[in-house]
């Protein structure tokens, strides 16, 4: 998949590459996962359609906890999680604490 400005996250022994797909590709929300142990690429379920207007890293924030990648739309605070073991998306979760918030970024500190 040809991409510009995708989100990229290392989740355990996997690297997830999502969104940022060029306009001439069929699926702007495409997700691929590289397994560093087996050295193979796997196509994953696409990002949720609610993210279709903002599929590039310019508009998304990403964080990782355990085997899950969390993707937050920066302007709305709407967040989805992707589990790299089950290969399922969950959400949406509205993390925007107040309608007056203009911009949200997700981060995890351990």
C-alpha positions, 0 to 999 in steps of 0.5 A: 500500500502506498502511503504518505504520513501514516501512523506507525507504532511498535506494539511488542514484536510487531510494527503497525502502519495505519492510514496515510494511504494515497488517494489512488489506493482503494482503502484510505484506512488500510492497516498493515502489521509487520511481525519482526519475529517471522519477518512477514507482513499481514493485512489487518482490518481497516481503521474505523470509518469514522476516521476516514476524513482524518487518516493521516498522522497529522490529525491522529495521535497514537499510543501503545499499551500492552498489545494494543494501539490507541488512535486518537483523532486530535480535534475531537478526542475520539479514540479507538483501540486496535489489539494486535493479537485479536486484530480487532478494533474497539471504540469509539471512546470519547476522551474529550473532557470538554467541548471547549477543548480544541486539540487532544494528544494521547500519550502513555508514561510508564 
